[in-house]
Amino acid sequence: MDIASLLGILAGTGLILMGIYQLTPNFLIFVSLPSFLIVVGGSLAATMISFSMGEVLGIIKSAIAVFRREKIKMAALVDNIVDLAPVARKSMQDLEKEIPSISDPFLRDGIQMIVDGYNKEEIRTILETRIINRNQREKAEANVLRTMGKFSPAFGMIGTLIGLVVMLYGMSEFSAAGEDPMKTLGAGMGAALITTFYGVILANLVFNPMAVKFESRIEKRNMLQRMLIEGVMLLHDRKHPLIVRERLNSYLRPREWKKPEES
């Protein structure tokens, strides 16, 4: 599990509750089922209009993915490619024997294409097309979350307008009954603003941060797979392991670099 995402939501929620408590110990005035239904139901309905059912249902998958810790061991894959370099220089038969031991499926497919006799341009085109298509699929999932982040404040405002209409209508009834309508103004206004409160909280503490986290992981996968394409090209050219190491080190943080004697 990604502890940072969980801690972020818990910390954000906790700090907001602490702020509320400093103003009033009565938390129940911030609890409104109708307001919650307007914001969540309205945002979900608008999202369903904007996207296909499959993309909307993918929200659950995207949310789970945000909380799942994703280990991208780029340095280990660089080591793997460097270890394959002398094998590729030796013979394709020996390289083929190493394919089952390659853990990353993207790299494994690239090595298999080398063994099968694909030229460099064909391999690069196939692998880059896979990156583009995966990127588009995952960006569509992130876009659903970001869209809900745009809709929820809007439906919060709609809920507030509904609350104001109800409040003003109630004031007119009080006035007709000969009672002071101003007595209900403060409570009615507070109830109306709760919907906006829910919309802003969901957008800025849930939907938008989850979309940003998801997009960040997409970019990390893109960089990883671009590095793997570079490695496959170097193996195809049967470059020396030292050259392979130096070229692929460009994708790593300096503290992750290994010198030739450490390989």
Buried (B, 14 or more C-beta within 10 A) or exposed (E): EBEEBEEBBEEBEEEBEEEBEEEEEEEEEBEBEBBBEBBBEBBBEBBEEBBEEEBBEBBEEBBEBBBEEEEEEBBEBBBBBBBBBEBBBEEBEEBBEBBEEBEBEBBBBBBBBBBEEBEEEEBBEBBEEBBEEBBEEBEBBBBBBBBBBBBBBBBBBBBBEBBBEBBBEBBEEBEEEEEEBEEBBEEBEBBBBBBBBBBBBBBBBBBBBBBBBBBEBBEEBBEBBBBBBBBBBBBBEBBEBEEBBBBBBEBBEEEEBBEEEEB
